[in-house]
Amino acid sequence: MKYFIYAFILLLIGCNNDNNLTFDTTTIQDEICASCPKVAIQLPNAIDQTKFAKTINIALREEVISLLQYDDADEVSTIQSAITSFKNGYLELQKLYNDESTPWEATITGRVTFEDDNFLTIALDTYIFTGGAHGYTSKQFLNFDKQHALELENNELFENEEDFRSFVETQFRKKEKIPQDKPINATGFMFENDSFHLPENMGFDTEGLVLIYNPYEVASYADGTIEMTVSHSQVKQFLSIKPKS
């Protein structure tokens, strides 16, 4: 496998302050050939000599590995070995089904979408094709607590996640024109057990907290990504850490 890594300093887009981290970009391009899977990865790379920078880079690496690893039995600890796992998955399928002629494809692009004194958010835009009628496009958010140099799980964003869920459901119903007194799936959504839940992916940008339901999460593939944004002024009351917007 051949790959090339390029680095250049990025000017971060978003909130500017003296405490912003410094990133360059790592680009990994797998060997291109007519019968090989196509893999292209571009990630922000925190270059500050701090424990927090290491935490960010490890989190990004683990997220990319989870997206590319084909077989859980593979020992995968680096992005390069995850690419190998992805490639081997395609080659194994070729042995079983010789008519599977369309190479697999994976494109992962990361960018910083928000940073202030308290929060850092990185979004990963992903396209994965592993055969079939179409590929799968998704977005993942990684949120970090800058004060404590930690990655945050979604529930750790909020003082009371249930209060936020209730607030979002009301706003979601208004946005999607679902009557407040009707089941959440009344207009065709596919929430499990007909019960509203927060999406798996939430992250900050300059407008507020973005909530992303990726395809198949609560609707059909044809409906695409379901997205809504709760403004900084609205979400602040629910947060365990108050962002400076």
N, C-alpha and C positions, 0 to 999 in steps of 0.2 A: 504494500500500500504506500502510495506517495501522498503527501499533504504538504501544504505550504502555509506558513504562519507569517502574517504581516502585522505590524503594530504601528499605530499613529495616534497621537494625542487628539482626543475629541473635546470640543467645547460642549459642555453639558447644556441641554435645553431645558428650561423650566425655571424654578425659583433660584435665583442667584444669591449666594451669601458666602462669607469668608470661610465657612466650615464645610463647603462642598468637597466631596472626595474627588480624586483624580483617576480617570479611566483612560486606557487606550483600548484598541480593538484587536481581538484575536480572530483571524479568519482561517478556517480549515476547509480546504477544497480536496475532496477525495479524487483519486485517479479517474479520469474520464475515458471511457471506451464505450463502444456501441452496445456491448452486452453486459455492462457493469451497472450496479445501482449508482445513482447520482446522489451524492451527499455534499451539501454546502452549509457551512455553519459560520455565523458571525456573532461574536459575543463581546459585550463590554468586559474589560479585565481591570479590576481595581489594582492600581500599582503603588498605592501608599504602603509604606512599610509598617503596617499595623495588624493586630490580630483581627480587627474588623474587616480589613481588606481580604484577609485569608478566608474569613467566614463567608463573605460574599462570593468569592471565586469557587469555594467548595460547593456552596448551594447551587450555583449555576452549573457546575460540572455534574452534580448529582441529578439535577433536573434533566439535563441533556441525555445522560446515561439512561434514565427511566424512559425517555422518549424513543431511544434508538435500540435498546437491548432487545434482541429478538427472543432469546431463550433464557429464562430465569436460571437455568443450570449453568450458563456461561459465567466464568469468573471475569467480571467487568469492573474495573476500578478507574479507568481513564476514558476520556472521550474517544481516543483512538481505538481502544479495545471495544467500545460500544459500536463504533462504525464497523469494525470487523464482525461483530455479532450480527449487525444488520445485514451486512454483505453476505455472510454465511447463510443467513435465513433465506435469502433470495436464491443462492446456489443450491440449497437443499430442496427448495420448491422446484427448481428447474430439473433436478434429477427425477422428481416424482411426476411432474407434468411438463413434458417437453414442449407443449404448445403454449406454455406461459412465456410469451416472447417480450412483453413490455417490461423493461427494467424498473425496479423499485426506485423510489425517489424520496429524499428527505431534505428539507430546507428549514433551517432554524435561524432566526434572526432576533437578537436581543438588543434592547435599548433602555436607557434610563428614562422613565416617564415623569418622575417626580423626586425632588429632594428638598428638604428644609432642615432645620436644626434637629428635628426629631425623627423624621421618616425618610426612607429611601425606598423607591419602588422600581423594579426592573420588569419589563414585559418581554416575553418570548413569543414571537409569532412563528407558528409552525405549520408546515405542510408535509404530510406523510402519505405516500402512495405505496401500497403493498399488494397491488392487483385489484381486480374488480372493476366496477363501472366508473369509479371516481376515487380521488384521494380524500384525505381528511384534513381540513384546515381548522386550527384552534389557536387560542391564546392562553398563556399561563402568566400569572403575576407572582413575583417574589417580593415580599415586603420585609423591611428590616427596621428594627429599633436602633437608631443611631446612638442614643444615650447609653444603651447597655450592650451595643455591638452584637445584637442577636437577630436571627431570622424569626419572623413572627408567623405563627399559624393564624388562620382566619379568625378563630374564636378569640385569640389574644389581642385582636384589634379593638375589642369592645369591652366596656365596663359591664354591660349586660347584653349578651348577644340576642336574647329573646326579645328584648325591647326594640332592638334594631330590626330584627326580622319582622316584627309586627308593623313597624313604620314602613319598611320597604314593601311589604305586601300591599299596604294601602296605596302606595305610590305606583306600584307595578300594575295593580288593577286599574288605576286611572289611566296610565299610559297605554295599556293594552285593551282598554274599554271592556273590562270584565266587571260586571255588577258586583258591588261590595257584599250583597246578600246571596250571591250564587256561588256554587263550587268553583274552585280555582281553575278547573279544567272545563268549565262550561262553554268556553269559546274554542276549544280544540287543543289546549295545551296538554301535556302528558306528565304532570307532576306525579311522582309515585304516591299511591294511596290518596290521590286527589287532595294532597296537603301541600301548601306552599312551603318552599325551603329556599334558603339563600344559595347562590351559585357556589361552585367549587373554586371559582377564580374571582378575586376582588383585588383591586389595586388602585393607587392614587395616580392621577395626572393633574395637570394645571387647573382642570375644571372641578375636580372633586374626587369622590371614590367611585370608580367604574366597576360595575357588576356585569360579568360576562357569563352567560349560559352558552357553552359551546354546542355545536350541532349534536343532536340526539339526547342532550341532557334533559331538556324539558319539552322538546318539540321535534318534529321530523327533520331529516337532513335538508329537505326542500325549503324549510323555514329559515335555514341558515343560523347565524349567531344571533342570539337575543341579548341585547345590551341596554343598560340604563345607567345613568350617572346621578349620584346624590351629591349635591354641591358641598363644598367645604363648609359653608355656613350651616347647612342642614346636618351634616354628619358629625360635626365637632362635638355636639352634645352627647353622642353615643360612644366616643372613642376613649380608650383607656389612656392614650397619650394624645395630647391636643396638638395637631399640626399647625405650623405657622404658614398661612396661605397669603 
